[in-house]
Amino acid sequence: MAEKRPTILQIIPELDTGGAELSTVEIAGAIVRAGGRAIVLSEGGRLAPRITAAGGEFVPFAAATKNPVRLLWNAHAIRRMIADEGVDLVHARSRAPAWSALIAARRAGKPFVTTYHGAYNERTSLKRAYNAVMAKGDVVIANSRYTKRLIEERYGTPSDRIRVIYRGVDGARFDPATISDERKRTLRTSWKAGPATRIILQPARLTNWKGQSTVIAATRLLEEEGRLGNALVVLAGDAQGRDSYRQRLEQEIEEAGLGAKVILPGHVDDIPAALAVADLAVVASIEPEAFGRVATEAQAMGCPVIATDIGAPPETVAAPPAVPPGEATGWLVPPGDARRLADAMAKALAFSPEAHATLGRRARARAVGQFSLDSMRRDTLAVYDELLGTRLAAAYR
């Protein structure tokens, strides 16, 4: 009798944009390539077609609900799906659906894995209890050493139940040699940027903690000091319903007199091309990033990066004084410090083409060497193997 293919069920609220969502797609594809069956429960989004394109199965599901009654109903529905579809392991990637998935997995006697994707705030005891589900996996995947420390400190989770698996960057997709001039021109045209315009790019959804206001304030300083030159600052990202925040940013841009220097183009589909066009990428988060995929993607594209020195970016961006200047791949600055950010931006813009290229080559080597997508996939499959006794990691090609 042929050996049964292991069936892995992942659950995430939506598949629109973000690191957790993209990791879900990437792992679904890895499961299939390793000979397993991948099921993803989610309310859907622009990334959903990529699940089926990778050979996985996308099942529309009310995974974004936080209604306690609906969460219990979802647990019942997942439990039934585990039985009907022969699910061997459940992997939850967000808090609300993780409660339903935990109940279902425990009732079905199946292994339960969580990935702790964010540095969730815990301002109240109720929020702390809500977040704690992400530390209840038989194995808890932390996406950085920073996240691992957070889990241990908050919940007392034993170290041997936590696996640090960095988010992977696709070195083939994020390769400057593969980006055509046409793709670059398309973006420059959409941004109304001339061929000689310098581009400072912040790819992040429009939300206060991503620090767009700090970028605007830093840009204002550079313009007032005559150090911005012909640079255009592109704050690329969806508001995701936070229209009042977008309006606030637009007002800040207008009040700073930066209408011709800072733009809000919305979501950008072609991030590799955007980073290829950019002279500098910025991660300006004012709250800790549990990982921060933009920093590794920018480095893979040979694009210098400035990130704030909280959370995981100190693990992903090599910067003085932790490394000598000759080993740096970018800069780290304090969160919310427009002055320090402005100075770092000016330093990057002042690089000669030769210095920019040298740093870019060093950054790409670091990104693809230490944060590869294949490593993330194999390490995640190895977690499944550990709990199921399978050989998915060895079979992955």
TORMARRO-732324 format. One record per residue (C-alpha): residue number from 0; residue in one letter; x, y, z. Coordinates in Angstrom, 2 decimals, decimal comma, always signed. Layout:
BEGIN
(atom NUM; "a"; (X; Y; Z))
...
END
This chain:
BEGIN
(atom 0; "m"; (+0,00; +0,00; +0,00))
(atom 1; "a"; (+1,33; +3,45; -0,93))
(atom 2; "e"; (+2,35; +5,67; +1,97))
(atom 3; "k"; (-0,21; +8,40; +2,71))
(atom 4; "r"; (+0,82; +11,91; +1,73))
(atom 5; "p"; (+1,07; +14,09; +4,84))
(atom 6; "t"; (-1,65; +16,75; +4,80))
(atom 7; "i"; (-0,81; +20,10; +6,41))
(atom 8; "l"; (-3,53; +22,67; +7,11))
(atom 9; "q"; (-2,49; +26,31; +7,54))
(atom 10; "i"; (-4,92; +28,98; +8,75))
(atom 11; "i"; (-4,54; +32,76; +8,46))
(atom 12; "p"; (-7,19; +35,54; +8,48))
(atom 13; "e"; (-6,51; +36,97; +5,03))
(atom 14; "l"; (-4,16; +36,51; +2,09))
(atom 15; "d"; (-3,85; +40,10; +1,01))
(atom 16; "t"; (-0,39; +41,43; +1,85))
(atom 17; "g"; (+2,25; +41,06; +4,55))
(atom 18; "g"; (+5,00; +38,76; +5,73))
(atom 19; "a"; (+2,79; +36,19; +7,46))
(atom 20; "e"; (+0,56; +35,95; +4,40))
(atom 21; "l"; (+3,48; +35,52; +1,99))
(atom 22; "s"; (+5,07; +32,91; +4,26))
(atom 23; "t"; (+1,80; +30,96; +4,16))
(atom 24; "v"; (+1,95; +30,88; +0,36))
(atom 25; "e"; (+5,64; +29,95; +0,35))
(atom 26; "i"; (+5,20; +27,07; +2,78))
(atom 27; "a"; (+2,15; +25,75; +0,92))
(atom 28; "g"; (+4,31; +25,50; -2,17))
(atom 29; "a"; (+7,12; +23,83; -0,22))
(atom 30; "i"; (+4,75; +21,19; +1,18))
(atom 31; "v"; (+3,57; +20,31; -2,32))
(atom 32; "r"; (+7,11; +20,21; -3,72))
(atom 33; "a"; (+8,08; +17,84; -0,91))
(atom 34; "g"; (+5,24; +15,46; -1,80))
(atom 35; "g"; (+2,69; +16,60; +0,79))
(atom 36; "r"; (-0,77; +18,10; +0,53))
(atom 37; "a"; (-1,26; +21,75; +1,48))
(atom 38; "i"; (-4,61; +23,20; +2,57))
(atom 39; "v"; (-4,98; +26,89; +3,46))
(atom 40; "l"; (-8,03; +28,29; +5,25))
(atom 41; "s"; (-8,49; +32,05; +4,88))
(atom 42; "e"; (-10,95; +34,74; +3,88))
(atom 43; "g"; (-8,81; +35,27; +0,78))
(atom 44; "g"; (-7,14; +38,24; -0,86))
(atom 45; "r"; (-4,76; +39,07; -3,70))
(atom 46; "l"; (-2,36; +36,26; -2,73))
(atom 47; "a"; (-5,00; +33,50; -2,72))
(atom 48; "p"; (-4,50; +32,51; -6,38))
(atom 49; "r"; (-0,86; +31,82; -5,61))
(atom 50; "i"; (-1,90; +29,00; -3,26))
(atom 51; "t"; (-3,56; +27,06; -6,07))
(atom 52; "a"; (-0,82; +28,04; -8,54))
(atom 53; "a"; (+1,66; +26,35; -6,19))
(atom 54; "g"; (-0,43; +23,18; -6,11))
(atom 55; "g"; (-2,10; +23,87; -2,77))
(atom 56; "e"; (-5,79; +24,01; -1,94))
(atom 57; "f"; (-7,35; +27,31; -0,92))
(atom 58; "v"; (-10,55; +26,96; +1,12))
(atom 59; "p"; (-12,58; +30,17; +1,79))
(atom 60; "f"; (-13,15; +30,33; +5,52))
(atom 61; "a"; (-14,25; +33,00; +8,05))
(atom 62; "a"; (-10,77; +33,02; +9,59))
(atom 63; "a"; (-10,69; +36,74; +10,41))
(atom 64; "t"; (-13,58; +36,70; +12,88))
(atom 65; "k"; (-12,95; +37,53; +16,54))
(atom 66; "n"; (-16,50; +36,80; +17,65))
(atom 67; "p"; (-16,25; +34,22; +20,47))
(atom 68; "v"; (-19,32; +32,30; +19,33))
(atom 69; "r"; (-18,05; +32,16; +15,76))
(atom 70; "l"; (-14,60; +31,08; +16,98))
(atom 71; "l"; (-16,19; +28,06; +18,65))
(atom 72; "w"; (-18,17; +27,28; +15,51))
(atom 73; "n"; (-14,96; +27,58; +13,48))
(atom 74; "a"; (-13,30; +25,09; +15,84))
(atom 75; "h"; (-16,10; +22,64; +15,09))
(atom 76; "a"; (-15,75; +23,24; +11,33))
(atom 77; "i"; (-11,97; +22,75; +11,42))
(atom 78; "r"; (-12,36; +19,59; +13,50))
(atom 79; "r"; (-14,75; +18,22; +10,88))
(atom 80; "m"; (-12,33; +19,17; +8,09))
(atom 81; "i"; (-9,45; +17,42; +9,89))
(atom 82; "a"; (-11,50; +14,22; +9,86))
(atom 83; "d"; (-12,91; +14,57; +6,35))
(atom 84; "e"; (-9,66; +15,59; +4,66))
(atom 85; "g"; (-7,25; +13,44; +6,68))
(atom 86; "v"; (-5,34; +16,44; +8,04))
(atom 87; "d"; (-2,19; +15,38; +9,90))
(atom 88; "l"; (-1,03; +18,72; +11,34))
(atom 89; "v"; (-2,53; +22,18; +11,88))
(atom 90; "h"; (-0,37; +25,32; +11,57))
(atom 91; "a"; (-1,84; +28,64; +12,79))
(atom 92; "r"; (-0,34; +31,99; +11,84))
(atom 93; "s"; (-2,58; +34,53; +13,60))
(atom 94; "r"; (-4,24; +34,85; +16,98))
(atom 95; "a"; (-8,00; +34,72; +16,44))
(atom 96; "p"; (-8,00; +31,70; +14,09))
(atom 97; "a"; (-5,32; +30,08; +16,25))
(atom 98; "w"; (-7,84; +29,70; +19,09))
(atom 99; "s"; (-10,23; +27,81; +16,81))
(atom 100; "a"; (-7,37; +25,77; +15,34))
(atom 101; "l"; (-5,99; +24,90; +18,79))
(atom 102; "i"; (-9,35; +23,59; +20,01))
(atom 103; "a"; (-9,85; +21,60; +16,80))
(atom 104; "a"; (-6,34; +20,11; +16,79))
(atom 105; "r"; (-6,51; +19,10; +20,45))
(atom 106; "r"; (-9,93; +17,45; +20,03))
(atom 107; "a"; (-8,69; +15,61; +16,94))
(atom 108; "g"; (-5,44; +14,58; +18,60))
(atom 109; "k"; (-3,34; +16,24; +15,89))
(atom 110; "p"; (-0,07; +18,21; +16,28))
(atom 111; "f"; (-0,50; +21,97; +16,49))
(atom 112; "v"; (+2,16; +24,44; +15,31))
(atom 113; "t"; (+2,13; +28,22; +15,60))
(atom 114; "t"; (+4,29; +30,87; +13,99))
(atom 115; "y"; (+4,74; +33,96; +16,15))
(atom 116; "h"; (+4,83; +36,57; +13,40))
(atom 117; "g"; (+4,42; +39,84; +15,31))
(atom 118; "a"; (+5,56; +41,64; +18,44))
(atom 119; "y"; (+1,94; +41,86; +19,61))
(atom 120; "n"; (+1,24; +44,59; +22,18))
(atom 121; "e"; (+0,11; +43,43; +25,62))
(atom 122; "r"; (-1,20; +46,54; +27,32))
(atom 123; "t"; (-3,87; +44,67; +29,26))
(atom 124; "s"; (-4,12; +41,27; +30,93))
(atom 125; "l"; (-6,99; +40,39; +28,57))
(atom 126; "k"; (-4,83; +41,13; +25,52))
(atom 127; "r"; (-2,02; +39,10; +27,02))
(atom 128; "a"; (-4,32; +36,10; +27,47))
(atom 129; "y"; (-5,59; +36,53; +23,89))
(atom 130; "n"; (-2,04; +36,64; +22,49))
(atom 131; "a"; (-0,90; +33,64; +24,53))
(atom 132; "v"; (-2,43; +31,19; +22,05))
(atom 133; "m"; (+0,54; +31,83; +19,76))
(atom 134; "a"; (+2,81; +30,26; +22,39))
(atom 135; "k"; (+0,66; +27,13; +22,79))
(atom 136; "g"; (+1,95; +25,17; +19,80))
(atom 137; "d"; (+3,59; +21,81; +20,25))
(atom 138; "v"; (+6,33; +23,68; +18,43))
(atom 139; "v"; (+6,36; +27,48; +18,30))
(atom 140; "i"; (+8,18; +29,01; +15,35))
(atom 141; "a"; (+9,78; +32,39; +16,10))
(atom 142; "n"; (+10,76; +34,47; +13,09))
(atom 143; "s"; (+13,82; +35,99; +14,81))
(atom 144; "r"; (+15,94; +35,71; +17,94))
(atom 145; "y"; (+14,18; +38,84; +19,16))
(atom 146; "t"; (+10,81; +37,08; +18,84))
(atom 147; "k"; (+12,14; +34,00; +20,62))
(atom 148; "r"; (+13,21; +36,11; +23,61))
(atom 149; "l"; (+9,79; +37,78; +23,62))
(atom 150; "i"; (+7,99; +34,43; +23,76))
(atom 151; "e"; (+10,22; +33,14; +26,57))
(atom 152; "e"; (+9,86; +36,32; +28,64))
(atom 153; "r"; (+6,10; +36,73; +28,19))
(atom 154; "y"; (+4,87; +33,16; +28,54))
(atom 155; "g"; (+7,72; +31,18; +30,02))
(atom 156; "t"; (+7,67; +28,89; +26,98))
(atom 157; "p"; (+10,55; +26,40; +27,25))
(atom 158; "s"; (+13,36; +27,11; +24,84))
(atom 159; "d"; (+13,26; +23,56; +23,48))
(atom 160; "r"; (+9,71; +24,13; +22,16))
(atom 161; "i"; (+10,76; +27,19; +20,14))
(atom 162; "r"; (+12,47; +27,10; +16,75))
(atom 163; "v"; (+13,96; +30,27; +15,27))
(atom 164; "i"; (+13,24; +30,27; +11,54))
(atom 165; "y"; (+13,93; +33,55; +9,78))
(atom 166; "r"; (+11,58; +34,61; +7,04))
(atom 167; "g"; (+13,16; +33,75; +3,72))
(atom 168; "v"; (+13,93; +36,04; +0,82))
(atom 169; "d"; (+13,63; +34,61; -2,68))
(atom 170; "g"; (+17,06; +35,30; -4,14))
(atom 171; "a"; (+15,82; +34,52; -7,66))
(atom 172; "r"; (+12,81; +36,84; -7,53))
(atom 173; "f"; (+14,77; +39,53; -5,70))
(atom 174; "d"; (+17,74; +39,64; -8,07))
(atom 175; "p"; (+18,69; +42,98; -9,66))
(atom 176; "a"; (+19,99; +41,14; -12,74))
(atom 177; "t"; (+16,48; +39,88; -13,56))
(atom 178; "i"; (+14,63; +43,22; -13,45))
(atom 179; "s"; (+14,01; +44,53; -16,95))
(atom 180; "d"; (+14,34; +48,17; -17,92))
(atom 181; "e"; (+10,67; +48,07; -18,92))
(atom 182; "r"; (+9,60; +47,12; -15,37))
(atom 183; "k"; (+11,69; +49,97; -13,98))
(atom 184; "r"; (+10,31; +52,47; -16,49))
(atom 185; "t"; (+6,75; +51,41; -15,69))
(atom 186; "l"; (+7,23; +52,25; -12,02))
(atom 187; "r"; (+9,06; +55,51; -12,65))
(atom 188; "t"; (+6,30; +56,58; -15,02))
(atom 189; "s"; (+3,59; +55,71; -12,49))
(atom 190; "w"; (+5,44; +57,76; -9,87))
(atom 191; "k"; (+6,10; +60,63; -12,32))
(atom 192; "a"; (+9,82; +60,25; -11,63))
(atom 193; "g"; (+12,37; +61,13; -14,30))
(atom 194; "p"; (+15,22; +58,77; -15,23))
(atom 195; "a"; (+17,69; +60,74; -13,10))
(atom 196; "t"; (+15,42; +61,17; -10,05))
(atom 197; "r"; (+16,80; +59,54; -6,90))
(atom 198; "i"; (+14,23; +57,30; -5,18))
(atom 199; "i"; (+13,87; +56,80; -1,42))
(atom 200; "l"; (+11,39; +53,97; -0,90))
(atom 201; "q"; (+9,43; +52,95; +2,17))
(atom 202; "p"; (+7,36; +49,86; +1,29))
(atom 203; "a"; (+4,97; +49,43; +4,22))
(atom 204; "r"; (+1,23; +49,43; +4,83))
(atom 205; "l"; (-0,03; +52,81; +5,97))
(atom 206; "t"; (-0,31; +52,51; +9,72))
(atom 207; "n"; (+1,08; +54,72; +12,46))
(atom 208; "w"; (+3,60; +52,23; +13,86))
(atom 209; "k"; (+5,35; +51,88; +10,49))
(atom 210; "g"; (+6,68; +55,41; +10,98))
(atom 211; "q"; (+5,67; +57,24; +7,80))
(atom 212; "s"; (+5,38; +60,47; +9,78))
(atom 213; "t"; (+9,03; +60,18; +10,83))
(atom 214; "v"; (+10,05; +59,73; +7,18))
(atom 215; "i"; (+8,10; +62,85; +6,22))
(atom 216; "a"; (+9,70; +64,83; +9,06))
(atom 217; "a"; (+13,18; +63,63; +8,04))
(atom 218; "t"; (+12,50; +64,58; +4,42))
(atom 219; "r"; (+11,43; +68,04; +5,53))
(atom 220; "l"; (+14,73; +68,48; +7,39))
(atom 221; "l"; (+16,75; +67,45; +4,34))
(atom 222; "e"; (+14,80; +69,77; +2,05))
(atom 223; "e"; (+15,22; +72,71; +4,42))
(atom 224; "e"; (+18,96; +72,01; +4,65))
(atom 225; "g"; (+19,36; +71,65; +0,88))
(atom 226; "r"; (+20,47; +68,01; +1,17))
(atom 227; "l"; (+17,52; +66,27; -0,48))
(atom 228; "g"; (+18,50; +67,20; -4,03))
(atom 229; "n"; (+16,21; +65,75; -6,68))
(atom 230; "a"; (+15,17; +62,76; -4,54))
(atom 231; "l"; (+11,58; +61,56; -4,49))
(atom 232; "v"; (+10,28; +59,82; -1,35))
(atom 233; "v"; (+7,80; +57,03; -2,15))
(atom 234; "l"; (+5,64; +55,84; +0,76))
(atom 235; "a"; (+4,29; +52,73; -0,95))
(atom 236; "g"; (+1,54; +50,80; +0,81))
(atom 237; "d"; (-2,17; +50,24; +1,31))
(atom 238; "a"; (-4,13; +52,16; +3,92))
(atom 239; "q"; (-6,21; +48,98; +4,44))
(atom 240; "g"; (-9,19; +51,03; +5,57))
(atom 241; "r"; (-7,17; +53,52; +7,65))
(atom 242; "d"; (-8,29; +56,43; +5,51))
(atom 243; "s"; (-7,98; +58,96; +8,34))
(atom 244; "y"; (-4,32; +58,04; +8,75))
(atom 245; "r"; (-3,67; +58,47; +5,03))
(atom 246; "q"; (-5,38; +61,87; +5,18))
(atom 247; "r"; (-3,18; +62,81; +8,12))
(atom 248; "l"; (-0,06; +61,90; +6,13))
(atom 249; "e"; (-1,29; +63,92; +3,17))
(atom 250; "q"; (-1,79; +66,90; +5,48))
(atom 251; "e"; (+1,73; +66,49; +6,93))
(atom 252; "i"; (+3,17; +66,42; +3,41))
(atom 253; "e"; (+1,24; +69,55; +2,43))
(atom 254; "e"; (+2,18; +71,45; +5,59))
(atom 255; "a"; (+5,85; +70,58; +5,03))
(atom 256; "g"; (+5,67; +71,90; +1,45))
(atom 257; "l"; (+6,69; +68,49; +0,12))
(atom 258; "g"; (+3,88; +67,90; -2,37))
(atom 259; "a"; (+6,43; +67,44; -5,18))
(atom 260; "k"; (+8,85; +65,41; -3,05))
(atom 261; "v"; (+6,74; +62,80; -1,20))
(atom 262; "i"; (+4,07; +60,61; -2,77))
(atom 263; "l"; (+1,59; +57,98; -1,55))
(atom 264; "p"; (+1,02; +55,69; -4,56))
(atom 265; "g"; (-0,80; +52,94; -2,65))
(atom 266; "h"; (+0,04; +49,25; -2,94))
(atom 267; "v"; (+2,88; +48,34; -5,30))
(atom 268; "d"; (+2,64; +44,85; -6,80))
(atom 269; "d"; (+6,15; +44,73; -8,26))
(atom 270; "i"; (+8,27; +45,18; -5,12))
(atom 271; "p"; (+11,44; +43,71; -6,71))
(atom 272; "a"; (+11,29; +46,36; -9,45))
(atom 273; "a"; (+10,50; +49,05; -6,88))
(atom 274; "l"; (+13,62; +48,12; -4,92))
(atom 275; "a"; (+15,65; +47,95; -8,14))
(atom 276; "v"; (+14,61; +51,53; -8,90))
(atom 277; "a"; (+15,27; +52,71; -5,34))
(atom 278; "d"; (+18,55; +54,27; -4,29))
(atom 279; "l"; (+17,61; +53,67; -0,66))
(atom 280; "a"; (+15,02; +51,65; +1,27))
(atom 281; "v"; (+13,69; +52,73; +4,66))
(atom 282; "v"; (+12,20; +50,66; +7,50))
(atom 283; "a"; (+11,08; +53,40; +9,90))
(atom 284; "s"; (+8,96; +51,39; +12,35))
(atom 285; "i"; (+8,45; +53,05; +15,74))
(atom 286; "e"; (+7,41; +49,76; +17,36))
(atom 287; "p"; (+9,53; +46,59; +17,18))
(atom 288; "e"; (+9,49; +44,57; +13,98))
(atom 289; "a"; (+9,37; +40,86; +14,79))
(atom 290; "f"; (+11,36; +40,36; +11,60))
(atom 291; "g"; (+10,84; +42,98; +8,88))
(atom 292; "r"; (+10,98; +41,35; +5,46))
(atom 293; "v"; (+11,65; +44,63; +3,62))
(atom 294; "a"; (+15,14; +44,86; +5,10))
(atom 295; "t"; (+16,21; +41,50; +3,67))
(atom 296; "e"; (+14,43; +42,00; +0,35))
(atom 297; "a"; (+16,12; +45,39; -0,12))
(atom 298; "q"; (+19,52; +43,90; +0,63))
(atom 299; "a"; (+18,89; +41,03; -1,79))
(atom 300; "m"; (+18,24; +43,68; -4,45))
(atom 301; "g"; (+21,54; +45,39; -3,62))
(atom 302; "c"; (+19,67; +48,39; -2,21))
(atom 303; "p"; (+21,10; +50,11; +0,88))
(atom 304; "v"; (+18,65; +50,08; +3,78))
(atom 305; "i"; (+18,04; +52,23; +6,84))
(atom 306; "a"; (+16,10; +50,54; +9,64))
(atom 307; "t"; (+15,21; +51,40; +13,20))
(atom 308; "d"; (+17,30; +49,66; +15,86))
(atom 309; "i"; (+14,47; +47,93; +17,71))
(atom 310; "g"; (+13,13; +44,42; +17,31))
(atom 311; "a"; (+14,78; +42,19; +14,70))
(atom 312; "p"; (+16,40; +44,66; +12,24))
(atom 313; "p"; (+19,71; +44,58; +14,19))
(atom 314; "e"; (+19,79; +40,86; +13,29))
(atom 315; "t"; (+19,16; +41,45; +9,59))
(atom 316; "v"; (+20,99; +44,72; +8,85))
(atom 317; "a"; (+24,75; +44,82; +9,41))
(atom 318; "a"; (+25,53; +48,32; +10,67))
(atom 319; "p"; (+28,20; +50,12; +12,73))
(atom 320; "p"; (+29,15; +49,94; +15,52))
(atom 321; "a"; (+28,27; +46,22; +15,54))
(atom 322; "v"; (+30,37; +45,78; +12,37))
(atom 323; "p"; (+33,18; +47,84; +10,83))
(atom 324; "p"; (+32,06; +50,30; +8,11))
(atom 325; "g"; (+33,61; +48,04; +5,48))
(atom 326; "e"; (+31,20; +45,23; +6,44))
(atom 327; "a"; (+28,05; +47,35; +6,74))
(atom 328; "t"; (+24,97; +46,69; +4,59))
(atom 329; "g"; (+23,01; +49,66; +5,86))
(atom 330; "w"; (+22,31; +51,89; +8,85))
(atom 331; "l"; (+20,35; +51,57; +12,09))
(atom 332; "v"; (+18,72; +54,61; +13,70))
(atom 333; "p"; (+16,58; +55,16; +16,82))
(atom 334; "p"; (+12,81; +54,90; +16,25))
(atom 335; "g"; (+10,96; +58,16; +15,78))
(atom 336; "d"; (+14,19; +60,18; +15,49))
(atom 337; "a"; (+13,73; +62,33; +12,37))
(atom 338; "r"; (+17,12; +63,99; +12,83))
(atom 339; "r"; (+19,08; +60,72; +12,88))
(atom 340; "l"; (+17,02; +59,33; +10,03))
(atom 341; "a"; (+17,63; +62,46; +7,94))
(atom 342; "d"; (+21,38; +62,25; +8,51))
(atom 343; "a"; (+21,44; +58,58; +7,48))
(atom 344; "m"; (+19,37; +59,35; +4,38))
(atom 345; "a"; (+21,78; +62,14; +3,43))
(atom 346; "k"; (+24,76; +59,85; +3,93))
(atom 347; "a"; (+23,25; +57,22; +1,65))
(atom 348; "l"; (+22,37; +59,77; -1,02))
(atom 349; "a"; (+25,95; +61,10; -0,92))
(atom 350; "f"; (+27,44; +57,70; -1,82))
(atom 351; "s"; (+29,33; +57,57; -5,10))
(atom 352; "p"; (+28,04; +55,07; -7,66))
(atom 353; "e"; (+31,05; +52,87; -6,89))
(atom 354; "a"; (+30,45; +52,94; -3,11))
(atom 355; "h"; (+26,75; +52,27; -3,65))
(atom 356; "a"; (+27,54; +49,26; -5,86))
(atom 357; "t"; (+30,07; +47,87; -3,38))
(atom 358; "l"; (+27,64; +48,10; -0,47))
(atom 359; "g"; (+24,92; +46,61; -2,67))
(atom 360; "r"; (+26,98; +43,54; -3,53))
(atom 361; "r"; (+27,81; +43,03; +0,13))
(atom 362; "a"; (+24,16; +43,41; +1,12))
(atom 363; "r"; (+22,97; +40,91; -1,47))
(atom 364; "a"; (+25,54; +38,33; -0,40))
(atom 365; "r"; (+24,39; +38,66; +3,21))
(atom 366; "a"; (+20,68; +38,43; +2,37))
(atom 367; "v"; (+20,82; +35,37; +0,12))
(atom 368; "g"; (+23,43; +33,68; +2,31))
(atom 369; "q"; (+21,77; +34,09; +5,71))
(atom 370; "f"; (+18,06; +34,57; +4,96))
(atom 371; "s"; (+17,28; +32,34; +2,00))
(atom 372; "l"; (+13,77; +31,21; +1,14))
(atom 373; "d"; (+14,90; +27,60; +0,69))
(atom 374; "s"; (+16,34; +27,56; +4,23))
(atom 375; "m"; (+13,04; +28,86; +5,64))
(atom 376; "r"; (+11,09; +26,23; +3,72))
(atom 377; "r"; (+13,33; +23,31; +4,71))
(atom 378; "d"; (+13,47; +24,37; +8,35))
(atom 379; "t"; (+9,66; +24,64; +8,51))
(atom 380; "l"; (+9,23; +21,26; +6,83))
(atom 381; "a"; (+11,69; +19,86; +9,39))
(atom 382; "v"; (+9,33; +21,02; +12,17))
(atom 383; "y"; (+6,51; +19,08; +10,53))
(atom 384; "d"; (+8,82; +16,06; +10,20))
(atom 385; "e"; (+9,73; +16,28; +13,88))
(atom 386; "l"; (+6,06; +16,04; +14,88))
(atom 387; "l"; (+4,88; +13,60; +12,22))
(atom 388; "g"; (+7,87; +11,34; +11,68))
(atom 389; "t"; (+7,86; +12,21; +7,96))
(atom 390; "r"; (+10,73; +13,17; +5,62))
(atom 391; "l"; (+9,35; +16,29; +3,93))
(atom 392; "a"; (+12,52; +18,34; +4,42))
(atom 393; "a"; (+14,67; +15,67; +2,80))
(atom 394; "a"; (+12,21; +15,35; -0,11))
(atom 395; "y"; (+12,01; +19,10; -0,77))
(atom 396; "r"; (+13,68; +20,09; -4,04))
END
